[in-house]
Amino acid sequence: MSIYTTEPSKGAKNRALNRAQCEAFDWMRDHGDTFPEMRDLYQQIHDQADKERQKL
């Protein structure tokens, strides 16, 4: 077994989740009133990022 891995570190995963949440929040803030159905999808992304973070 190799000591090198392609699996991202916990910190890298956390940063990726933070980025996804920030992007989702920004989109909801800027466009959510115009596209309410998409706003709900972005809210799901935001919520799923919280769930994924708890698994780390």
MDTraj code that builds the backbone (N, CA, C; nanometers):
import mdtraj as md
import numpy as np

residues = "MET SER ILE TYR THR THR GLU PRO SER LYS GLY ALA LYS ASN ARG ALA LEU ASN ARG ALA GLN CYS GLU ALA PHE ASP TRP MET ARG ASP HIS GLY ASP THR PHE PRO GLU MET ARG ASP LEU TYR GLN GLN ILE HIS ASP GLN ALA ASP LYS GLU ARG GLN LYS LEU".split()
xyz = np.array([
    [0.0842, -0.1179, 0.0000],
    [0.0000, 0.0000, 0.0000],
    [0.0888, 0.1243, 0.0000],
    [0.0547, 0.2191, -0.0823],
    [0.1317, 0.3420, -0.0950],
    [0.1033, 0.4355, 0.0223],
    [0.2055, 0.5107, 0.0619],
    [0.1845, 0.6096, 0.1681],
    [0.1213, 0.7367, 0.1127],
    [0.1176, 0.7476, -0.0187],
    [0.0571, 0.8637, -0.0828],
    [-0.0879, 0.8327, -0.1169],
    [-0.1709, 0.9304, -0.1026],
    [-0.3132, 0.9095, -0.1297],
    [-0.3672, 1.0250, -0.2128],
    [-0.4678, 0.9972, -0.2878],
    [-0.5332, 1.1037, -0.3642],
    [-0.6550, 1.1563, -0.2892],
    [-0.6849, 1.0958, -0.1754],
    [-0.7974, 1.1401, -0.0925],
    [-0.7642, 1.2773, -0.0330],
    [-0.8534, 1.3753, -0.0495],
    [-0.8276, 1.5078, 0.0081],
    [-0.8236, 1.5015, 0.1611],
    [-0.7469, 1.5905, 0.2186],
    [-0.7390, 1.5966, 0.3644],
    [-0.8719, 1.6473, 0.4212],
    [-0.8881, 1.6294, 0.5510],
    [-1.0091, 1.6778, 0.6182],
    [-1.0222, 1.8294, 0.6005],
    [-0.9108, 1.8991, 0.6105],
    [-0.9130, 2.0442, 0.5925],
    [-0.9552, 2.0842, 0.4519],
    [-0.9051, 2.0104, 0.3520],
    [-0.9419, 2.0399, 0.2132],
    [-1.0902, 2.0130, 0.1900],
    [-1.1397, 1.9054, 0.2489],
    [-1.2826, 1.8751, 0.2360],
    [-1.3664, 1.9846, 0.3013],
    [-1.3234, 2.0293, 0.4181],
    [-1.3967, 2.1341, 0.4890],
    [-1.3978, 2.2635, 0.4085],
    [-1.2845, 2.2983, 0.3488],
    [-1.2790, 2.4191, 0.2658],
    [-1.3713, 2.4072, 0.1449],
    [-1.3770, 2.2888, 0.0850],
    [-1.4656, 2.2678, -0.0300],
    [-1.6117, 2.2840, 0.0107],
    [-1.6474, 2.2305, 0.1267],
    [-1.7851, 2.2454, 0.1753],
    [-1.8166, 2.3911, 0.2069],
    [-1.7202, 2.4608, 0.2669],
    [-1.7404, 2.6032, 0.2953],
    [-1.7635, 2.6810, 0.1668],
    [-1.6850, 2.6496, 0.0659],
    [-1.6994, 2.7186, -0.0629],
    [-1.8372, 2.6929, -0.1235],
    [-1.8800, 2.5668, -0.1217],
    [-2.0119, 2.5331, -0.1765],
    [-2.1220, 2.6071, -0.1011],
    [-2.1104, 2.6122, 0.0313],
    [-2.2120, 2.6821, 0.1102],
    [-2.2124, 2.8311, 0.0801],
    [-2.0955, 2.8901, 0.0696],
    [-2.0876, 3.0337, 0.0400],
    [-2.1469, 3.0648, -0.0966],
    [-2.1128, 2.9832, -0.1954],
    [-2.1669, 3.0046, -0.3299],
    [-2.3187, 2.9909, -0.3295],
    [-2.3695, 2.8886, -0.2599],
    [-2.5143, 2.8674, -0.2536],
    [-2.5818, 2.9849, -0.1840],
    [-2.5244, 3.0302, -0.0725],
    [-2.5830, 3.1419, 0.0009],
    [-2.5825, 3.2687, -0.0834],
    [-2.4705, 3.2960, -0.1501],
    [-2.4620, 3.4156, -0.2347],
    [-2.5660, 3.4116, -0.3455],
    [-2.5818, 3.2956, -0.4092],
    [-2.6796, 3.2831, -0.5172],
    [-2.8203, 3.3051, -0.4636],
    [-2.8513, 3.2431, -0.3495],
    [-2.9854, 3.2590, -0.2917],
    [-3.0137, 3.4048, -0.2594],
    [-2.9144, 3.4728, -0.2041],
    [-2.9311, 3.6135, -0.1688],
    [-2.9543, 3.6989, -0.2934],
    [-2.8783, 3.6722, -0.3986],
    [-2.8841, 3.7554, -0.5187],
    [-3.0008, 3.7224, -0.6112],
    [-3.0414, 3.5956, -0.6189],
    [-3.1374, 3.5541, -0.7214],
    [-3.2561, 3.4736, -0.6695],
    [-3.2575, 3.4436, -0.5422],
    [-3.3595, 3.3554, -0.4870],
    [-3.5021, 3.4035, -0.5057],
    [-3.5249, 3.5336, -0.4966],
    [-3.6609, 3.5855, -0.5136],
    [-3.7079, 3.5722, -0.6580],
    [-3.6156, 3.5794, -0.7512],
    [-3.6502, 3.5685, -0.8929],
    [-3.6774, 3.4241, -0.9333],
    [-3.6036, 3.3309, -0.8741],
    [-3.6139, 3.1887, -0.9087],
    [-3.6404, 3.1064, -0.7823],
    [-3.7634, 3.1097, -0.7308],
    [-3.7900, 3.0435, -0.6024],
    [-3.7672, 2.8921, -0.6035],
    [-3.7952, 2.8248, -0.7149],
    [-3.7726, 2.6796, -0.7178],
    [-3.6236, 2.6477, -0.7124],
    [-3.5441, 2.7266, -0.7824],
    [-3.3993, 2.7056, -0.7763],
    [-3.3456, 2.7446, -0.6393],
    [-3.4064, 2.8459, -0.5772],
    [-3.3642, 2.8849, -0.4423],
    [-3.3766, 2.7652, -0.3484],
    [-3.4850, 2.6895, -0.3631],
    [-3.5044, 2.5719, -0.2782],
    [-3.3949, 2.4679, -0.3019],
    [-3.3523, 2.4515, -0.4269],
    [-3.2433, 2.3580, -0.4568],
    [-3.1116, 2.4051, -0.3954],
    [-3.0858, 2.5343, -0.4039],
    [-2.9637, 2.5872, -0.3440],
    [-2.9675, 2.5742, -0.1922],
    [-3.0867, 2.5862, -0.1340],
    [-3.0999, 2.5652, 0.0104],
    [-3.0664, 2.4206, 0.0456],
    [-3.1072, 2.3278, -0.0392],
    [-3.0741, 2.1868, -0.0165],
    [-2.9230, 2.1648, -0.0222],
    [-2.8569, 2.2308, -0.1168],
    [-2.7103, 2.2217, -0.1255],
    [-2.6479, 2.2753, 0.0028],
    [-2.6961, 2.3895, 0.0476],
    [-2.6460, 2.4516, 0.1698],
    [-2.6631, 2.3569, 0.2884],
    [-2.7811, 2.2971, 0.3005],
    [-2.8092, 2.2057, 0.4114],
    [-2.7269, 2.0774, 0.4013],
    [-2.7098, 2.0260, 0.2800],
    [-2.6321, 1.9031, 0.2615],
    [-2.4862, 1.9254, 0.2992],
    [-2.4341, 2.0435, 0.2724],
    [-2.2961, 2.0740, 0.3112],
    [-2.2810, 2.0639, 0.4628],
    [-2.3808, 2.1096, 0.5381],
    [-2.3770, 2.0948, 0.6842],
    [-2.3727, 1.9479, 0.7244],
    [-2.4545, 1.8665, 0.6596],
    [-2.4581, 1.7232, 0.6913],
    [-2.3245, 1.6568, 0.6594],
    [-2.2670, 1.6923, 0.5447],
    [-2.1379, 1.6346, 0.5057],
    [-2.0285, 1.6766, 0.6028],
    [-2.0337, 1.8002, 0.6496],
    [-1.9331, 1.8500, 0.7433],
    [-1.9394, 1.7713, 0.8745],
    [-2.0589, 1.7339, 0.9166],
    [-2.0730, 1.6563, 1.0405],
    [-2.0106, 1.5180, 1.0275],
    [-2.0019, 1.4659, 0.9057],
    [-1.9424, 1.3337, 0.8828],
    [-1.7894, 1.3366, 0.8887],
    [-1.7305, 1.4556, 0.8749],
    [-1.5835, 1.4650, 0.8708],
    [-1.5201, 1.4301, 1.0042],
])
top = md.Topology()
chain = top.add_chain()
for i, resn in enumerate(residues, 1):
    res = top.add_residue(resn, chain, resSeq=i)
    for name in ("N", "CA", "C"):
        top.add_atom(name, md.element.get_by_symbol(name[0]), res)
traj = md.Trajectory(xyz[None], top)
